[in-house]
Amino acid sequence: MSAHAHAGSHAGSHAHAHLTEFPVPGAGPYGIALGDDGALWFTLVHSGGVGRLTPDGDVTVHALDSPDTGPTVITPGPDGALWFTEFRGHRVGRISLEGEVTSFALPTPEAGPYGIVVGADGALWCTESAVDRVARITPEGDVTEYPLPLAGAFPSAIAAGPDGRLWCTLNRANAVASIDYDGSVSVHELPTPGAGPVGIAAGPDGAMWFTEIGVGRIGRVDAAGTVTEFPLPDPASRPHAIVAGADGACWFTEWAANRVARITPEGEVTGYDLLTPASEPHGIALGPAGTLWTAQEAGTITRVTPAAEAP
């Protein structure tokens, strides 16, 4: 599989990173995660598949039973497999490292699962965006659903926090929620109207960091629920997914600006233009040796090597 690369930066500081892009077969790379096998696993939201990409660029794609289920966010599971949401299929899927796929239907019809993560309890937790719930799925496929307190909230991404709770974004309620493992929920409103939070991740500083796609900001919420917002250099960049890097910063995708960017705990932002115009970056994951990997819906995956490790 051919790839091309460059080094550069845009906005913020003078840091540099090395970018290498890999085209992949299938339509709509969307979510991405590092598997236990050292490869990157990604969803193909438009063609109904899950792909595997080695750090050297070798790609294998596993088709699902239907091209229309909309595999979306993917995460490594507690059992060594990868688990993913099927947004249009209203299921949670599991794919083994050998490519064997199993799907589990959710109890509530038309649930619209989106975000998914492993909790501290060893189960998978996903958001049900269309029905304002979160669901807990054991590795055996047993599902328990918990309602959220706000109607029409559209719960989106979900992450495990270092405080012993799960955290999810409430995209249409302009809030983030913290969830105890018994299903009890606290809602933390955001100060900026129309923020539209999407991605969320545990940061390097013990707080949760999230994207505000509607207003071009990155948010931080601590265990007490105190929210801080950092405006991005480009307010129209539409930040989407976020992950903690190995360099003490968080990295995120800017969907409308065609960039990936880095934010330090102090709020300093550096952006890196992607190699292909209008590539639609969505998911982002920490890969081997401190690299970052982003899935671009237009058909490519990019490896970002921060300056300290760049060749």
C-alpha positions in Angstrom: 0.0 0.0 0.0 1.5 3.3 -1.1 1.8 6.3 1.3 3.1 9.8 1.2 4.4 12.1 3.9 5.6 15.5 5.0 6.5 17.5 8.1 4.9 20.7 9.2 2.7 22.7 11.5 0.0 25.4 11.4 -1.0 27.9 14.0 0.0 28.1 17.6 3.6 27.2 18.4 6.6 26.3 16.2 6.5 22.6 17.0 6.7 20.1 14.1 5.4 16.6 13.4 5.9 14.1 10.6 2.7 13.0 8.8 2.4 9.9 6.7 -0.9 9.1 4.9 -2.2 5.6 3.9 -5.1 5.1 1.5 -7.4 2.3 2.6 -10.0 0.3 0.6 -13.7 0.6 1.5 -15.8 3.7 2.1 -15.6 6.0 5.1 -12.8 5.4 7.6 -14.3 6.8 10.8 -13.3 5.4 14.2 -9.8 4.1 14.9 -8.2 2.3 17.8 -4.9 0.4 18.7 -5.4 -3.3 19.0 -3.5 -5.7 21.3 -1.7 -7.0 18.2 0.0 -3.6 17.6 -2.1 -2.8 14.6 -4.6 0.0 14.1 -8.2 -1.1 13.7 -10.7 1.2 12.0 -14.4 1.3 11.1 -15.7 1.9 7.5 -19.0 3.7 8.3 -20.2 3.8 4.7 -19.3 0.4 3.4 -20.0 -1.7 6.5 -16.6 -3.1 7.4 -13.8 -3.1 9.9 -10.2 -2.7 8.8 -6.8 -3.5 10.2 -3.8 -1.4 9.3 -0.2 -2.3 10.4 2.2 0.5 11.3 4.0 -0.4 8.0 0.8 0.2 5.9 -0.5 -3.3 5.2 -4.3 -3.3 5.2 -7.0 -6.0 5.7 -10.7 -5.3 5.6 -13.4 -7.5 7.1 -16.9 -7.0 5.8 -19.8 -7.0 8.1 -23.1 -8.9 7.4 -24.6 -5.7 5.9 -23.1 -2.6 4.3 -25.7 -0.5 5.9 -25.1 -0.9 9.7 -22.8 2.1 10.0 -19.9 0.9 12.1 -18.7 4.0 13.9 -16.6 4.2 17.1 -14.2 1.3 17.9 -12.2 0.4 21.1 -10.0 -2.4 22.4 -12.0 -4.7 24.6 -11.1 -6.4 27.9 -11.0 -9.8 26.0 -8.3 -8.9 23.4 -10.9 -8.3 20.7 -12.0 -4.9 19.3 -15.5 -3.7 20.0 -17.5 -1.2 17.9 -20.8 0.5 17.6 -23.1 0.0 14.6 -24.9 3.3 14.6 -27.5 2.4 11.9 -27.6 -1.3 12.8 -28.5 -0.5 16.4 -26.0 -3.1 17.6 -22.6 -3.4 19.3 -20.1 -5.5 17.3 -17.1 -7.5 18.4 -14.2 -8.5 16.0 -11.5 -10.9 17.1 -7.9 -10.3 16.0 -8.5 -13.1 13.5 -11.4 -11.2 12.0 -14.3 -13.1 13.4 -17.3 -10.8 13.9 -20.1 -11.1 16.4 -22.9 -8.6 16.8 -25.2 -8.0 19.8 -28.5 -6.2 19.4 -29.5 -3.5 21.9 -32.7 -4.0 23.8 -34.2 -0.6 22.9 -35.1 -0.3 19.2 -33.5 2.4 17.1 -31.0 3.2 19.8 -28.3 4.7 17.6 -25.2 3.6 19.5 -22.2 5.9 19.0 -19.4 6.1 21.6 -17.9 3.0 23.2 -15.3 2.3 25.9 -14.1 -0.3 28.4 -15.1 0.6 31.9 -13.1 -0.1 35.1 -15.6 -2.9 35.7 -14.4 -4.9 32.8 -17.5 -4.3 30.7 -18.1 -2.3 27.5 -20.1 0.9 27.9 -21.8 2.7 24.9 -23.9 5.7 24.4 -27.4 5.3 22.8 -27.6 8.6 21.1 -31.1 8.3 19.7 -32.8 7.3 23.0 -30.8 9.2 25.6 -29.4 6.2 27.4 -26.0 4.5 28.1 -25.7 0.7 27.9 -23.4 -1.7 29.6 -22.4 -4.8 27.6 -20.4 -7.7 29.2 -17.9 -9.6 27.1 -20.5 -12.3 26.8 -23.0 -9.9 25.3 -25.4 -9.3 28.2 -26.8 -5.7 28.0 -28.1 -3.4 30.7 -29.4 0.1 29.8 -29.4 3.2 32.0 -31.5 6.3 31.2 -30.0 9.8 31.1 -31.9 12.6 32.9 -32.2 14.9 29.9 -34.5 14.2 26.9 -33.0 14.9 23.5 -29.5 15.1 24.8 -27.9 13.0 22.1 -25.1 11.3 24.2 -22.1 11.0 21.9 -18.6 10.0 22.9 -17.9 8.2 26.2 -14.6 7.7 28.1 -13.5 6.2 31.4 -12.2 8.8 33.9 -9.4 8.4 36.4 -12.0 9.3 39.1 -13.8 6.0 39.0 -16.6 7.3 36.8 -17.5 7.2 33.1 -17.9 10.5 31.3 -19.9 11.2 28.1 -20.7 14.3 26.0 -24.3 15.4 25.7 -24.1 16.9 22.2 -27.6 18.5 22.1 -27.9 19.4 25.8 -24.7 21.5 25.8 -23.3 19.5 28.7 -21.1 16.6 29.8 -22.3 13.9 32.1 -20.4 11.8 34.7 -21.8 8.3 35.3 -21.2 6.0 38.2 -21.0 2.3 37.6 -24.4 1.8 39.2 -25.8 4.0 36.4 -26.4 7.2 38.5 -25.7 10.3 36.5 -24.6 13.9 37.2 -24.9 16.6 34.4 -22.4 19.4 34.1 -23.6 22.3 31.9 -21.2 24.1 29.6 -20.7 27.8 29.8 -20.8 28.5 26.0 -24.2 28.2 24.3 -24.2 25.9 21.2 -20.9 24.2 22.1 -22.1 20.8 20.8 -19.6 18.6 22.6 -18.6 15.4 20.8 -15.3 13.7 21.6 -14.1 13.2 25.2 -11.0 11.6 26.7 -9.1 11.3 30.0 -6.3 13.9 29.8 -2.8 13.7 31.2 -3.7 16.0 34.1 -6.4 13.9 35.7 -9.2 15.9 34.1 -11.5 15.0 31.2 -10.9 16.9 27.9 -13.6 17.2 25.2 -14.2 18.9 21.9 -16.8 21.6 21.3 -17.6 21.2 17.6 -20.2 23.9 17.5 -18.0 26.8 18.7 -14.4 25.7 17.9 -13.2 25.2 21.4 -11.6 22.5 23.6 -13.1 21.9 27.0 -11.7 20.6 30.3 -13.8 19.3 33.2 -12.4 18.2 36.5 -13.7 15.7 38.9 -15.7 18.4 40.7 -17.5 19.4 37.5 -15.6 22.7 37.0 -15.4 23.5 33.2 -12.7 25.4 31.5 -12.8 26.2 27.8 -9.9 27.0 25.4 -10.8 28.8 22.1 -9.0 27.4 19.1 -7.1 29.6 16.6 -9.8 28.7 14.0 -13.3 29.0 15.6 -14.8 27.3 12.5 -12.5 24.3 12.6 -15.2 21.9 14.1 -13.1 19.8 16.5 -14.4 16.3 16.6 -12.5 13.4 18.4 -9.8 13.7 21.1 -7.2 11.4 22.7 -4.4 11.8 25.2 -1.0 11.6 23.6 2.2 10.2 25.0 3.8 13.6 25.1 1.7 15.1 28.0 -0.8 16.8 25.7 -4.1 15.9 24.1 -4.5 15.5 20.3 -7.7 16.1 18.4 -9.1 16.2 14.9 -10.5 19.4 13.2 -13.0 18.1 10.8 -13.8 21.4 8.9 -10.2 22.7 8.9 -8.6 19.4 7.6 -6.1 19.3 10.5 -5.1 17.4 13.5 -4.0 19.5 16.5 -2.3 19.3 19.9 -3.3 21.1 23.0 -1.2 21.3 26.2 -2.7 21.3 29.7 -2.1 25.0 29.7 -4.2 25.5 26.5 -1.4 26.1 23.9 -2.5 24.8 20.5 -0.5 23.6 17.5 -2.3 22.5 14.4 -1.0 20.2 11.6 -2.5 20.4 8.1 -3.4 17.0 6.6 -1.9 15.9 3.3 -5.1 15.5 1.3 -7.6 18.4 1.0 -11.1 17.9 2.4 -10.1 14.5 4.0 -12.7 14.8 6.7 -10.7 13.7 9.8 -12.8 12.0 12.5 -11.4 9.4 14.9 -8.0 9.7 16.5 -6.0 7.1 18.5 -2.7 6.8 20.3 -0.5 4.2 18.4 2.8 2.5 19.0 5.8 4.5 20.1 3.9 7.7 20.8 2.4 8.1 17.3 -1.1 9.4 16.7 -3.4 7.9 14.0 -6.4 9.6 12.5 -9.2 8.1 10.3 -10.3 10.3 7.5 -13.7 9.7 6.1 -12.7 10.6 2.5 -10.6 7.3 2.4 -7.3 7.6 4.1 -5.6 7.1 7.5 -2.8 9.4 8.7 0.1 8.6 11.1 1.3 11.6 13.0 4.8 11.3 14.6 5.5 14.1 17.1 8.7 16.0 16.6 10.7 14.2 19.3 10.2 10.9 17.4 10.1 12.2 13.9 12.6 10.8 11.5 
